[in-house]
């Protein structure tokens, strides 16, 4: 019976690739995942995922998609020590307009080290007998024509080459994807592309939290204000598993956070719009490693769904479609939602049906839209982010979103709605409802907070 099941090859064994492999297996396919790295047996770093050392969180819109694809995944993460953080109840955040209040929960996030999250997902996916893994191999090109892809050529670590034929090929190789070039090599037109590069540089360091602050401590987020204060500096303190904090600081090139351990905490204390993160680190947090720096933070989107012609049997997902500035924390949630969208198309159409790949690609394009608009709507205003500067649409959207964020400082209903959209629980169109527009015009109902909304117990537990 298995010889007659459709086959799929997924290029890339990170989160987007593994979840898409699971989605295709759920649709009845035999799936082979091709990964360039040797994947670790536990929650350990690997060469192909250097960004794992920075802050990661899975917004609830992505967490729900993850659970639908892999029932029990959230339970596994919780059992491994990952907290469920209600938003904005357990977040202390400084926006460009002031401190957010800690409203009653609407959405939530799962903050975890990326190594742990990938390990949990990898174990659940590869336990599926319909999914096989080929490690230490990479794709060198597609086979087929501009009308239909028939497979992919891969080269193993020993330089041996072979061709894998498949009813569907999925490119989940991330920012380094060569899909656009492969398509032109098949005779198809160039893919429409946009890049918005804020120029932000990230520096992160892990800490052991003070003993009294190892359970239930809120996320702390100092947001940048590129148009107000003129600085792109910001930072996040993220409590993760095992009583640890991961602290990520960021600033524009030329004003970037230091890579030296000695200067890291000084930047957190003196370089941001508020010294809270630096004060927390000085209250008894213990450094656990060196500073990791990343400079690849541009938003980059390929509009594959707009191609006038699309080959059968090819789908592109994850960062290969839409790579986002990590400051917004949407990459993993978008990957999970895109995999779920692919699964739904495959279930409805059947893997071998004509036009399936195009429909799936269009579905993926819809899942990235909200996260792309949120990221670009802010980053396009950094000097030099694009050659042409903000478009009229960018300016109109940013003005309205700015008004909403200001309103959210003192309006719980608007704050929860904005949080739901940020968490990808709801589409951005929810922000255009007439009642929301009226609330935005009216502005906040409560005055701006004068200080970070930490409780007395939280201050004491962190040594403040």
C-alpha positions in Angstrom: 0.0 0.0 0.0 2.8 2.5 0.9 4.2 2.5 -2.7 1.0 4.2 -3.8 1.1 7.0 -1.2 2.2 10.4 -2.6 5.7 11.5 -1.7 7.1 14.9 -0.5 10.5 16.2 0.1 11.0 19.1 2.6 14.2 21.0 2.4 15.2 22.3 5.9 14.8 20.6 9.2 14.1 23.7 11.4 10.7 24.6 12.8 9.1 25.6 9.5 10.3 22.5 7.7 9.5 20.0 10.5 6.0 21.4 10.9 5.3 21.4 7.2 6.6 17.8 7.1 4.0 16.9 9.8 1.3 18.7 7.9 2.0 16.8 4.7 2.2 13.5 6.5 -1.2 14.3 8.0 -2.4 14.7 4.5 -1.3 11.2 3.5 2.2 11.7 2.2 5.5 9.9 2.8 7.9 12.7 3.6 11.6 13.0 3.5 13.2 16.0 5.3 16.6 17.0 4.0 18.7 19.0 6.5 22.2 20.4 6.1 23.2 20.0 9.7 23.6 17.0 11.9 20.7 17.5 14.3 21.5 17.2 18.0 19.9 14.5 20.2 18.9 17.0 22.8 18.2 20.8 23.3 21.6 21.8 22.1 22.9 24.5 19.6 23.6 23.7 16.0 25.6 25.6 13.3 22.6 26.3 11.0 20.6 28.2 13.7 22.9 30.8 15.1 19.9 33.1 16.0 18.9 30.5 18.6 21.0 32.3 21.2 18.6 35.3 21.2 15.2 35.8 22.7 12.4 33.6 21.3 8.8 33.3 22.1 5.9 31.5 20.5 2.8 33.8 20.4 -0.5 32.1 21.1 -1.7 32.2 17.5 1.3 30.1 16.6 1.0 27.9 19.7 -2.5 27.0 18.8 -1.4 26.0 15.3 1.5 24.0 16.8 -0.9 22.1 19.0 -3.3 21.4 16.2 -0.4 20.0 14.1 1.2 18.2 17.0 -1.3 17.4 19.8 0.5 17.4 23.1 3.3 19.7 22.0 2.3 22.5 24.5 2.1 19.9 27.3 5.6 18.7 26.4 7.0 22.2 26.5 5.3 23.0 29.8 6.7 19.8 31.2 10.2 20.9 30.1 9.8 24.1 32.1 8.3 26.5 29.6 5.9 29.0 31.2 2.6 30.1 29.8 2.7 33.9 30.0 -0.6 35.8 29.8 -0.5 39.0 27.8 -0.4 41.7 28.9 -0.9 40.6 32.5 2.7 39.3 32.9 4.5 41.8 30.7 6.2 45.1 31.8 6.7 47.0 28.6 7.6 50.6 27.7 6.1 51.6 24.3 7.0 54.8 22.4 4.0 56.3 24.2 4.6 55.2 27.7 4.3 52.1 30.0 1.7 49.6 29.1 -0.8 48.7 31.8 -1.0 45.0 32.8 -4.5 44.3 31.6 -6.4 41.1 32.1 -5.3 38.3 29.8 -6.3 38.0 26.2 -3.5 36.3 24.3 -0.5 34.5 25.7 3.1 33.6 24.8 5.3 30.6 25.4 8.9 31.9 26.1 11.5 29.2 25.6 15.1 28.8 24.4 15.0 28.0 20.7 17.1 24.9 21.3 14.5 23.4 23.6 11.6 24.3 21.4 13.2 22.8 18.3 14.1 19.7 20.2 10.6 19.1 21.5 9.1 19.7 18.0 11.8 17.5 16.4 11.1 14.6 18.7 7.4 14.7 18.1 7.7 15.1 14.3 10.3 12.4 13.7 8.3 9.9 15.9 5.9 9.9 13.0 6.8 6.8 10.9 5.7 8.5 7.7 8.6 11.0 8.0 12.2 10.2 7.3 15.2 12.5 7.9 18.3 12.8 5.7 21.0 14.8 7.6 24.2 16.5 6.5 22.9 17.0 3.0 21.8 20.1 1.1 19.7 20.8 -2.0 21.6 22.0 -5.1 18.7 22.5 -7.5 15.2 21.5 -8.6 14.4 19.0 -11.3 11.6 19.4 -13.8 10.4 22.4 -15.8 8.7 25.8 -15.3 5.4 24.0 -15.6 6.1 21.2 -13.0 8.8 20.4 -10.5 9.6 16.7 -10.3 12.1 16.5 -7.5 15.3 17.9 -6.1 19.0 17.3 -6.5 20.9 16.9 -3.1 24.5 16.6 -2.2 25.6 14.8 0.9 28.5 15.7 3.2 30.7 13.3 1.4 30.0 15.1 -1.9 27.9 12.3 -3.3 24.9 13.6 -5.3 21.5 12.1 -6.0 18.1 13.0 -7.1 15.0 12.7 -4.9 11.8 12.5 -7.0 8.6 13.7 -5.3 5.0 14.7 -5.8 5.7 17.8 -3.9 8.9 19.7 -3.0 8.8 22.2 -0.1 11.6 24.8 0.4 11.9 25.6 4.1 15.6 26.6 3.9 15.2 30.0 5.6 16.9 33.3 4.8 19.5 31.5 2.6 16.9 30.0 0.3 17.7 29.9 -3.4 14.1 29.3 -4.5 13.9 32.6 -6.4 17.0 31.8 -8.5 15.9 28.2 -9.0 12.6 29.5 -10.5 14.3 31.8 -12.9 16.6 28.9 -13.8 13.4 27.0 -14.9 12.5 29.9 -17.2 10.0 31.6 -14.9 9.9 35.4 -14.4 11.7 37.1 -11.5 9.9 37.0 -8.2 8.6 40.3 -6.7 10.7 41.1 -3.6 10.8 43.8 -0.9 13.3 44.4 1.8 13.1 46.7 4.7 16.3 46.8 6.8 16.1 48.8 10.0 19.8 48.2 10.5 19.3 46.8 14.0 22.0 44.7 15.6 21.2 42.2 18.3 23.4 41.2 21.3 22.2 38.5 23.8 23.4 36.9 27.0 21.9 34.2 29.2 21.7 34.7 33.0 20.6 32.8 36.0 17.8 34.7 37.6 17.9 35.6 41.3 16.5 32.7 43.2 13.4 34.5 44.3 12.6 35.6 40.7 12.9 32.2 39.0 9.2 31.5 38.9 6.5 33.8 37.6 8.6 36.8 36.9 7.2 39.0 34.0 8.7 39.6 30.6 10.3 43.0 30.4 10.4 44.9 27.1 11.9 48.3 26.5 10.7 49.1 22.9 12.7 51.5 20.6 11.2 54.8 19.5 12.9 55.5 16.1 10.6 58.4 15.3 10.2 60.0 18.7 13.5 59.8 20.6 15.3 59.1 17.4 16.9 56.0 18.8 16.5 52.4 17.8 17.8 51.1 21.1 15.8 48.6 23.0 15.9 45.4 24.9 14.0 42.3 26.2 14.4 40.3 29.4 12.8 37.0 28.8 12.4 34.4 31.6 12.8 30.9 30.1 13.1 27.4 31.4 15.4 26.3 34.2 15.3 29.6 36.1 17.1 31.4 33.4 16.7 34.8 31.8 17.8 35.5 28.2 18.5 39.2 27.7 18.6 40.6 24.2 19.7 44.2 23.6 19.5 45.9 20.2 20.5 49.1 18.5 21.2 50.5 15.0 24.6 49.9 13.3 26.9 52.6 14.6 25.0 52.6 17.8 24.8 48.9 18.4 25.0 47.0 21.7 28.4 45.9 22.8 29.8 42.4 22.1 31.9 42.5 25.3 30.6 41.1 28.5 31.9 44.1 30.5 29.9 46.6 28.5 26.7 44.6 28.0 25.1 45.5 31.4 26.2 49.1 31.1 24.4 49.4 27.8 21.3 47.9 29.4 21.4 50.3 32.2 22.5 53.5 30.5 21.8 53.1 26.8 18.1 52.3 26.7 15.1 54.6 27.1 14.7 53.3 30.7 17.3 51.5 32.9 15.0 48.8 34.2 16.7 45.8 32.4 20.1 47.0 33.6 18.8 47.4 37.1 17.3 43.9 37.1 20.7 42.4 35.9 22.4 44.3 38.7 20.0 42.9 41.3 21.7 39.5 41.6 21.4 37.9 38.1 24.4 35.7 37.3 25.8 35.6 33.8 25.9 32.1 32.3 27.8 32.7 29.0 29.3 35.2 26.6 27.5 37.7 24.5 26.2 36.5 21.1 25.8 39.1 18.3 23.6 38.9 15.2 23.5 41.5 12.4 21.1 39.7 10.0 17.8 41.3 11.0 16.3 42.7 7.7 12.7 42.1 6.9 12.7 40.4 3.5 9.6 39.1 1.6 9.3 37.2 -1.7 5.8 37.5 -3.1 5.7 34.1 -4.6 1.9 34.1 -4.4 1.8 37.0 -7.0 3.7 35.1 -9.7 1.8 35.1 -13.0 2.8 31.4 -13.5 3.6 28.9 -10.7 5.0 25.4 -11.2 3.1 22.4 -10.1 4.5 20.5 -7.1 6.5 23.3 -5.4 5.7 25.3 -2.2 8.0 27.7 -0.3 7.4 28.4 3.4 9.0 30.0 6.4 11.8 32.6 6.3 12.3 31.6 2.6 9.0 33.4 1.9 9.0 36.1 4.7 12.0 36.7 7.0 11.1 39.1 9.8 13.0 41.3 12.1 13.3 39.1 15.2 12.4 42.0 17.6 8.7 41.3 16.9 8.9 37.5 17.7 6.7 36.4 14.9 8.9 34.0 12.9 8.0 30.8 14.7 4.3 31.6 14.9 4.1 32.4 11.2 5.9 29.1 10.5 3.4 27.1 12.5 0.4 28.9 10.9 1.8 28.5 7.4 2.3 24.8 8.0 -1.3 24.5 9.2 -2.5 26.4 6.0 -0.6 24.0 3.8 -2.2 21.0 5.7 -5.6 22.4 5.1 -5.1 22.8 1.4 -3.6 19.3 1.0 -6.5 17.8 3.0 -9.1 19.6 0.8 -7.4 19.1 -2.6 -5.3 16.0 -2.3 -1.5 16.1 -2.7 -1.5 15.1 -6.4 -4.2 17.4 -7.5 -3.5 20.0 -10.2 -3.1 23.5 -8.9 -2.5 22.4 -5.4 0.9 24.0 -5.2 -0.3 27.4 -6.3 -3.3 27.3 -3.9 -1.0 26.3 -1.0 1.5 29.1 -1.9 -1.3 31.7 -1.9 -2.5 30.3 1.5 1.1 30.8 2.9 1.1 34.3 1.5 -2.0 35.1 3.5 -0.6 33.8 6.7 2.4 36.0 6.6 0.6 39.2 5.7 -0.3 40.5 9.2 3.2 39.8 10.7 4.8 41.5 7.6 2.6 44.6 7.9 3.3 44.9 11.7 7.1 44.6 11.2 7.5 46.8 8.1 5.0 49.4 9.5 7.5 50.1 12.2 10.9 49.4 10.6 10.3 51.4 7.4 10.8 54.6 9.4 14.4 53.9 10.3 16.7 56.0 8.3 17.9 54.1 5.2 15.6 51.2 5.8 14.5 51.3 2.1 15.9 53.2 -0.9 12.6 54.9 -1.5 11.5 55.6 2.1 8.1 55.0 3.5 5.2 54.7 1.0 2.0 56.6 1.4 0.4 53.3 2.6 3.2 52.9 5.1 2.6 56.4 6.5 -1.2 56.1 6.7 -1.0 52.7 8.4 1.7 53.8 10.8 -0.3 56.9 11.8 -3.3 54.8 12.6 -1.4 52.1 14.4 0.4 54.7 16.4 -2.9 56.2 17.5 -4.1 52.8 18.5 -1.0 52.1 20.6 -1.4 55.4 22.3 -5.0 54.6 23.0 -4.0 51.2 24.4 -2.0 52.9 27.1 -5.3 53.7 28.9 -8.0 51.5 27.2 -8.1 47.9 28.1 -10.4 46.8 25.3 -8.2 48.3 22.7 -5.1 47.0 24.4 -6.4 43.4 24.4 -7.4 43.7 20.8 -4.0 45.0 19.7 -2.4 42.2 21.7 -4.6 39.6 20.0 -3.5 40.9 16.6 0.1 41.0 17.7 -0.2 37.4 18.9 -1.7 36.4 15.5 -4.9 35.3 17.2 -6.9 37.7 15.0 -6.3 39.3 11.7 -5.3 42.9 11.3 -8.8 43.8 9.9 -10.1 43.6 13.5 -8.3 46.9 14.1 -10.5 48.6 11.5 -13.9 47.8 13.1 -15.9 51.0 13.5 -15.9 50.8 17.3 -12.1 50.5 17.3 -11.7 53.5 15.0 -14.0 55.5 17.3 -11.9 54.5 20.3 -8.7 55.4 18.6 -10.1 58.9 17.8 -11.2 59.3 21.5 -7.8 58.3 22.8 -6.8 56.7 26.1 -9.3 56.6 28.9 -6.7 56.6 31.7 -3.6 58.7 32.3 -0.1 57.4 31.3 1.7 55.5 34.0 4.7 57.3 35.5 6.8 54.2 36.3 7.2 50.5 35.4 4.2 48.5 36.6 6.2 46.0 38.7 4.5 44.7 41.8 6.2 45.2 45.2 6.8 41.4 45.4 8.4 41.4 41.9 10.7 44.2 42.9 11.8 42.5 46.0 12.3 39.1 44.3 14.6 40.8 41.7 16.6 42.7 44.3 15.3 46.2 43.4 
